[in-house]
């Protein structure tokens, strides 16, 4: 049976986007292995809020994508899933530079999965941490 991991590896190898939102914000999946996905994004002025720090929603998109793809990488292509819970904590403001989101599967059961993501800035400092719960739909 074909796995999602195989599909995701092709996306990384061919520099494709995994979803339309990735095109919109120019986010790239740069690495994938079973249970882990890495996304990268350059901070743009369009992502800044009224106090010139990056909008938390854009950072949340990165975390959601990294965790979702990480979870998908442990499933076969016929298995559908959905995020049922998402939480993010922000630790540092972002005003410029480059962000890296590392999403990992922490637990995969028959029905439920638990994921986590660290988002790092250009100086490799933790700027946010997210966790999520996924449900496997049969």
Buried (B, 14 or more C-beta within 10 A) or exposed (E): EEBBBEBBBEBBEEEEBBBEEBEEBEBBBEBBBEBBBBBBBBBEEEBBEEEEBBBBEBBBBBBBBBBBBBBBBBBEEEBEBEBEEBEBEBEBEBEEEEBBBBBBBBEBEEEBBBBBBBBBBBEEEEBBBBBBBBBBEE
